[in-house]
Amino acid sequence: MTARASAGQILVGTDGSAAAAAALRWAAAEARSRGVRLHVVYVRDRYRPEPAPYAQPGESYADDLPGPPETALRQAVRAALGPHLPPDCLLEAAEGLPVHVLLDRAEGARMLVLGSRLAGIRRPEGPTVPLGPVVRDCLRGAPCPVVVVPPGYAESPGPVAGLVSRDAEPGGDSQDLPGAEPGG
């Protein structure tokens, strides 16, 4: 069963990581400021390979939360937003390839918000740090604007370093959001 975002919703993907929590906080603040519904999607990829035995803890791109996807979703949302959810917040746990699920749910959304633990933004001092595969593929294929939030975002009045978006035009390039400091 798919739950497409209704027109005007802000869709945010979460996997329990610090970067996803930052994206969730940004998306919740944006939904609140625009007066629209927040749709939070947690996707468990049951076919993902296990991290290599020599990988450092926290190096996994995929979710590391235990239990059923619904429990992991609630834990991730509670860790990012606290015990009180925004009004009219829609929580969805899904299984499948994260890119496919997120792009499907993005149909009709006002924007798709994702976190990136890799800074992945243009840097004034050198080349762009690459984005992870889910973020990169969503930037290329989303039918709506995509906002990528770095893990350091905490709801505050100042500009956010490294915040980027991709406009909804086909082939649109990543660009810094107005009010965001370039770099990362």
C-alpha positions as CSV (number, residue, x, y, z in Angstrom):
1,M,0.0,0.0,0.0
2,T,1.5,3.4,-1.0
3,A,0.6,6.6,0.8
4,R,1.4,9.4,-1.6
5,A,1.8,12.8,-0.2
6,S,-1.2,15.0,-0.7
7,A,-0.6,18.3,-2.5
8,G,1.2,20.7,-0.3
9,Q,2.7,18.3,2.2
10,I,6.3,18.4,3.2
11,L,7.8,14.9,2.8
12,V,10.8,14.0,4.9
13,G,12.8,10.7,4.9
14,T,14.3,9.4,8.1
15,D,16.5,6.4,8.9
16,G,17.4,7.2,12.5
17,S,20.8,8.9,11.7
18,A,21.9,12.3,13.1
19,A,21.6,13.7,9.5
20,A,18.0,12.4,9.2
21,A,17.1,13.9,12.6
22,A,18.4,17.2,11.4
23,A,16.3,16.9,8.3
24,L,13.3,16.0,10.3
25,R,13.7,19.1,12.6
26,W,14.1,21.3,9.6
27,A,11.1,19.8,7.8
28,A,8.9,20.1,10.9
29,A,9.9,23.8,11.3
30,E,9.2,24.4,7.6
31,A,5.9,22.7,7.7
32,R,4.9,24.7,10.8
33,S,5.9,28.0,9.2
34,R,4.0,27.1,6.0
35,G,1.0,25.7,7.8
36,V,1.1,22.4,5.9
37,R,1.2,18.7,6.9
38,L,4.4,16.9,7.6
39,H,4.7,13.4,6.1
40,V,7.6,11.4,7.7
41,V,8.6,8.2,5.9
42,Y,10.9,5.6,7.3
43,V,12.1,3.0,4.8
44,R,13.6,-0.2,5.7
45,D,15.6,-1.9,2.9
46,R,15.4,-5.6,3.8
47,Y,17.9,-6.4,1.1
48,R,20.6,-4.1,2.3
49,P,24.0,-5.7,2.9
50,E,25.3,-5.8,6.4
51,P,28.3,-3.4,7.2
52,A,31.7,-4.9,6.8
53,P,33.0,-6.4,10.1
54,Y,35.8,-3.8,10.1
55,A,33.5,-0.8,9.7
56,Q,33.4,1.7,12.5
57,P,30.1,2.0,14.4
58,G,27.9,4.7,12.7
59,E,29.5,4.2,9.3
60,S,26.4,2.5,7.9
61,Y,24.3,4.5,5.4
62,A,21.2,2.5,6.3
63,D,19.1,2.5,9.4
64,D,20.5,0.9,12.6
65,L,17.4,1.0,14.7
66,P,16.2,-2.3,16.1
67,G,12.7,-3.8,15.9
68,P,9.9,-3.5,13.4
69,P,9.9,-0.5,11.1
70,E,7.0,1.1,12.9
71,T,8.9,1.1,16.2
72,A,12.1,2.4,14.5
73,L,10.1,5.2,12.9
74,R,8.6,6.3,16.2
75,Q,12.0,6.1,17.9
76,A,13.6,8.2,15.2
77,V,10.8,10.8,15.3
78,R,10.8,11.0,19.1
79,A,14.6,11.4,19.2
80,A,14.5,14.3,16.6
81,L,11.3,16.1,17.7
82,G,10.6,15.0,21.3
83,P,7.4,13.5,22.6
84,H,5.0,16.0,21.0
85,L,4.5,15.6,17.2
86,P,3.4,18.4,15.0
87,P,-0.4,18.6,14.5
88,D,-1.6,16.5,11.6
89,C,1.7,14.8,11.2
90,L,1.6,11.6,9.1
91,L,4.0,8.8,10.0
92,E,4.7,6.0,7.5
93,A,6.9,2.9,7.8
94,A,7.6,1.2,4.5
95,E,9.8,-1.5,3.1
96,G,11.6,-1.4,-0.2
97,L,14.5,0.5,-1.8
98,P,14.6,3.9,-0.1
99,V,15.0,5.9,-3.4
100,H,12.0,4.2,-5.0
101,V,9.8,4.6,-2.0
102,L,10.8,8.3,-1.4
103,L,10.4,9.2,-5.1
104,D,7.0,7.5,-5.2
105,R,5.8,9.4,-2.1
106,A,7.2,12.7,-3.4
107,E,4.5,12.8,-6.1
108,G,2.3,15.8,-5.2
109,A,4.5,16.9,-2.3
110,R,5.5,20.5,-1.9
111,M,9.1,19.4,-1.2
112,L,11.2,16.4,-0.2
113,V,13.6,16.9,2.7
114,L,16.6,14.6,3.3
115,G,19.6,14.6,5.6
116,S,23.1,13.9,4.4
117,R,25.8,12.8,6.7
118,L,28.2,13.6,3.9
119,A,28.4,17.4,3.7
120,G,27.8,17.1,-0.1
121,I,27.6,20.8,-0.8
122,R,29.7,23.1,-2.9
123,R,32.7,24.2,-0.9
124,P,34.4,27.6,-1.6
125,E,37.8,26.1,-0.7
126,G,37.6,23.1,-3.1
127,P,35.6,20.5,-4.9
128,T,32.2,19.4,-3.9
129,V,32.0,16.6,-1.4
130,P,29.9,13.8,-2.9
131,L,26.4,13.1,-1.6
132,G,25.2,9.6,-0.6
133,P,23.4,7.5,-3.2
134,V,19.9,8.0,-1.9
135,V,20.2,11.8,-1.7
136,R,22.0,11.9,-5.1
137,D,19.3,9.8,-6.8
138,C,16.5,11.8,-5.2
139,L,18.0,15.1,-6.3
140,R,18.0,13.7,-9.9
141,G,14.6,12.1,-9.9
142,A,12.2,13.9,-7.6
143,P,9.1,15.4,-9.1
144,C,9.3,18.3,-6.5
145,P,12.0,20.5,-5.0
146,V,14.5,18.6,-2.8
147,V,16.2,20.1,0.3
148,V,19.3,18.5,1.8
149,V,20.1,19.3,5.4
150,P,23.5,18.7,7.0
151,P,23.6,16.8,10.3
152,G,24.6,20.0,12.3
153,Y,21.2,21.6,11.8
154,A,19.5,22.6,15.1
155,E,16.3,24.7,15.0
156,S,17.7,28.2,15.5
157,P,17.1,31.6,14.0
158,G,20.4,31.9,12.2
159,P,21.3,30.7,8.7
160,V,22.2,27.1,8.2
161,A,25.6,26.3,6.7
162,G,25.5,23.8,3.9
163,L,21.7,23.7,3.3
164,V,21.0,23.0,-0.4
165,S,18.1,22.4,-2.6
166,R,17.3,21.4,-6.1
167,D,14.5,23.1,-7.9
168,A,11.8,21.1,-9.5
169,E,12.9,21.8,-13.1
170,P,14.2,18.8,-15.0
171,G,18.0,18.8,-14.9
172,G,18.1,21.5,-12.3
173,D,21.4,21.9,-10.4
174,S,21.9,22.0,-6.7
175,Q,22.0,25.4,-5.3
176,D,22.3,27.1,-1.9
177,L,18.9,28.1,-0.4
178,P,18.4,31.8,0.2
179,G,19.5,32.7,3.7
180,A,21.9,29.7,3.9
181,E,25.6,30.2,4.2
182,P,27.5,28.5,1.4
183,G,30.0,25.8,2.3
184,G,29.6,23.0,4.6
